[in-house]
Amino acid sequence: MATESVEIANESKKKITVSSLIGRFGALFGLLFLVIFLSITSDVFLGGSNLSNIARQATVNAFLSVGMLLAIITAGIDLSVGSVLALSMCTLGILVIKMGVNPYLAMLACLAMGTFFGWINGLLLTKLHLPHPFIATLGTMNIARGLALIITDSSPVSGFDRAGAPEVLTLGAGSVGPIPVAFIAVFAVYIMFHILLTRTPFGRHIYAVGGNVSAARLSGINVSRTLMTVYSLSGFMAGLAALMLAGRTNSGFPNAGAGYETDAIAAVIIGGASFSGGSGTIGGTAIGVLLIAVLRNGLVLLNVPTEWQTVAIGLVIIGAVSIDMLRHRAQ
């Protein structure tokens, strides 16, 4: 009887070990599998121009995912990032192209617009005490999208090149040798946020709030200030993503960013964060972002219809949530 109990316990440990491995390295294995598969099935996947294209396409989601990571670590979510990106992008376009404002001031206004909406999200959660970030950010998602449509009269604002604003184009489409400027910016931002989360008291506060908000409050952490800062940073990252996308497309358009929040959520969860809060890393998020970017690029190279590309991303999101659940069972 005792021997049977030991065998059952050992078998349970093996299952937990396998689950832990999948939870920790599933995203990396998935990325490697995709790279190998696409290298075999497509002659152009490993080409320099295609890899550069993947890096540029990943930039926007990379920035949005950093802000989403912070929100999810606190057991929250930010559904407004795609719409805030659109409003910030349109603000930049109107200021530069239609009003002739100095490009540097306009870029600051773009970042300020994103940060302001993030601050509003934090305010709704901490001062108005809305029941869940889902509700607050769902509301601001619609507000930001509506304002983007209003200020542009539902039409794109194009022509940063004609407006004499090469600075904007450099951020989104410029390169230093073979390396896109946007990719360099992503690398710098990820290093800074890695340090923020792992080497600063504020980073520890973010994890503490997500792990147990009551315990964090009792330990002296200012939970309201932490959440306000987290959502402001998420908005700031949406503004930064808007700068990059505007430079890449040479325009600001009110329908930009539609559905981008789902890619950001998928990247963060694939990268090891949990909807329950208290976990997640910048490195894991970077892997999640690359996986999404490589998947989208591969589907295009394989001539998969747009409709089925959407289905594939939906399956990835379901898979990401399943991995999250698997990770919890292993703990």
N, C-alpha and C positions, 0 to 999 in steps of 0.2 A: 504493500500500500504506500509506504514511504517512498519507495523507488519510483512508483508511478507518479506521485506528486512532484518529485524532483524532475522527472522527464517532462511533465506538463509545464513546470516553471521554466525549464530550459528552452522548451519550444516557444513559450511566450516571449522570452528574452530575444530569441532569434527573430521573431516577427517584429518586435519593437525595433531591433537593430536595422532590419530591412526598411521598415517604415521611416526610421530616422535618416537613413541614407537617401531614400527617395525625397524626403522633405528637404534635406540639406543640399543635395546635388542634382535634383531632378531638372532644374532649370538649365544647369550647365550641360548635363547629358543631352537634354533636348536641343540646346543650341548646337552642340557638336554634331549631333545626328543630322540636324537640318543642313549644316555647312557641308558635311560629307555627302549627303543625298543630293544637294543642289550642285555640288562640284561634279558629280557623276552625270547628272541629268541635263546640265546646262553648260555649254562651252564658254559662255561669257560671264558666268557667275564670279569667278575669281579674277576677272579682268580688272585692271586698275581703275578704269572709269566707272565700272559697276560698283566696286567697293567704295569709291568716293561718293557715288550716288547714295549708297546705303547710309554712309556716315551723315550726309546732308539730311536725308529723310528722317534719320533717327533723332536729329537735333531737337526738333520741336517736342517730341514725346519725352526726350531725355529731360528737358527743363520742366515740363509739366509733371513728370513722374517724381521729381525731387520734392516739389510742393505737396503732391499727393502722398508721398511717403511720410512726410511730417504729420499730415492730418491723420493717416491711418495708424501710425504709431500711437497717437493719442486716443485710439479707438473711435476716430471720426472718419469723415470723408468730405471731399470737396467736389461736388458735381458741377460747379460753376466755371471750372477752369477753361473749358472750350469757349464758352460765351464771353468770358472776361478777355480771353485772347483776342476774339473778334472785335470787341469794343475798343481795346487798347490799340489794335492794329488800325482800325478805322480812325481813331483819334489821331494817330501818327500821320495817316494819309491826308486827312483834312488839314491839319496844321501845316504840313510841309507843302503839299501839292496845291491846295486851294487857297491857303492864307499866306504862304510864303514865309512861315516862321523858320528861324534858324534851325537846321536839322538836329543839332545837339540839344537845344532846348526842347524840341519836339520829341526826341527820344527819351529825355527825362520825363516829359509829360506822359508818354506811353507807359513807362515804368510806374509812374505815380498813379495812373489810372488803375493798373492792375493791383497795386498795393492798396489803394483805397477800397476797392471791392473786397479784397481779402480782409481788410480791417472791418468792413461792414459785416462780413460773415462772422468774424470773431465777436463783434458787438452784439449781434443777434443771439449768439450762443451764451455769452457771459452776462450781458445786461438785461436782455429781454427774456433770457432763459427759455428759448425755444427747445422743445423736447429732444431733438436730435439734429446733428449736423446735416443729415439727409434733407430735413425740412427746410432749414435755413438756406443751404446752398442750392436746393432745387428752386427756391424763390428767386435768389439772386441770379441764377442761371437764366431764368426767363427775363428778368429785368435787364440784364446786360445785353442779351440777344436783341430784345426789343429796342433798346437805346441805340445799338449798332445799326439797326435797320432805319431808325428814325433819323439819325444824324447824317446818314449817307443817302437818304431817300431810296433805300433798298437797292442801291447801285454801287458797283465797285468804284474805288477811287484809285486811279492808276497813273503811273508816270513819275516815279522818284528820279529816274534818270533825266527826264525832261525838266524836272524842277530843280536840277542842280544839286542833288543830294546823294553824291556817291558814297557818303559815309554809311547810309542805310543799306545800300547794295553790297558794300564790302562785308558787313556783318553777316548777311544771309547767303551771299553767293561768292564772296572773295576767297582766295586761297593764299597760303604761304608755301610756295613750292607746290607739291602735290597734296598738301594737307589743307582741308577747308578751314577757314577762320572759325566757322561755327563749331567744328569739332574741337578746336583748341579751346574755345570758350566753354564747351561742355566739360572738357577734362579739368579745366581750372575750377569750375563751379563744383564739380563732384569732389575734388580734393578738399575744397573749403568746407563743404557740408559734411564730409567724412570727419574732418577735424572737429566741426561743431558738435556732431552727435557723439563722438567718442572721447573728446578731450576737454570738454567744457562743462561747467555746472548746468548750463541751460540744456545741453544735450541730455544730461542725466535727468533733468526735470521732465523733459518730453517723454522719456521712457517710463518714468515714475507715474506720470499722469495717466498714460495708457495702461500701465500695469494694474493700478488700483488708485482711482482718483481720491477716494476717501483717505487712504493711507498717505497719499502724497500731500493732501491738505493738512492732515494731522502732523506731518513731519515738517511743516513750515513752508512748503512750496506754495507760491502764489499761482494757483491753478488758472484763475481768470487771465492773469498777465501772460502766462505760458500759452494758453489757447489763442489769445489775441495775437501774440507774436507769430505763432505757427500759421494761422490762417492769413496773416498779413504777408508772411514769406511765401505762402502758396500763391497768393495774388501777384506778388512781385515776380515769381517765376513764370506766371502766365504772361505778364507784361514782357518779360525777357524773351519768351517763346514768340510773342507777337513781333518783336523786333526782327528776329531771325526769319520768320515766315514772310514778313513784309519785304525784307531784303531779297529773299529767294524768288518771290513772285512779282516783285516790282509794283506792288499794289496793296491796298487795304480793302477787304471785301467783307460785308456783314455776315455772310454765311460761313466764314472761316471757322475752323475749330469744331464743327458739328460732329459729335461723336468722339472727339479726342479724349474726353474724360474716361471713356471705356478702355481705350488703349493704355492710358496712364494707370488706371486701376489694375488692369491685367498685368502690366509690367511690374508693379509694386508687389502684387500678391505672388506672381510667379517667382519674383526675386526673394521670397522668404518672409515677407511681412504678413501679419494676420489681422483680419477684421476685428479680432478681439482686443487688439492693441498691445503695446508693450514690446513689440519685436519688429525687426526690419533693419536692413543695412543699405548703405549707399552702394556697396559692391554688388549685392544681390539685385538691387534695382537696376544697375547698369546692365547686368546679364539679361534681366527681363526686357529691358528696352531693346537690346540687340536682338533678342529672340523675336520680338514682335516685328522689328524692322526687317530682319532677314526673311521671316515668313512672308511678309507682304511683298518684298522684292522677288522672292522665289515664285510666288503665285503669279506675278506679272510675267516673269521670264518663262514660266510654263504655260502661258496663255490661258490661265484659268479665268473664266468669266467673272466680272465684277460681283455679280450676285453670289457666286460660290465663294469668292474671297470673303464676303461679309459673313457667310455661314462658317467659314474656317475660323475667323476671328472669334465668333461666338462660341465655337467649340473650345477654343483656347481659353476663353474666360471661364467656361464651365470646368475645364481641366484645372485651371489655376485655383479655383475655389475648392475643388476636390483635393488638390494637393494640400491646401490649407487645413482641411478637415483631417486628412491623413496625418499631417504634422501634429495636430492636437491629440489624436488618438495615441500617438507615439510618446507623448509626454506623460 
